[in-house]
């Protein structure tokens, strides 16, 4: 028996605003594709988080060698991450930089949203120290 109705859901994320806009247009084409087969489709594409794009100047300033004394522990060229982060909306209006502070390689040092995750309290002084050395113009008011 072939069902009369199907529901397809998913999450779409992108590293660039132009790519997200293109994906939105492509998904909207689903209604026309369905019509071409004599069917109907309803596309409900919602943007929950826009791509998080650091301002290059602010990123360089935040990760300057003066501010990150423990250079061996700083990955200035980390891989892009497909996370949904609402901080992206702030960076869309004001230049800034989103910096992730790792959790270490100890047990529980996995990524967040993992059942084995355990916040590494020992990382707090490192993060606070970095934040304290940021230029005052970079700090939120």
Secondary structure by P-SEA (a helix, b strand, c coil): ccccbbbbbbccccccaaaaaaaaaaaaaaaaaaaaacbbbbbbcccccccccccaaaaaaaacccccccccccccccccccccccaaaaaacbbbbbbbbbccccccccccccccccccccaaaaaaaaaaacccccccc
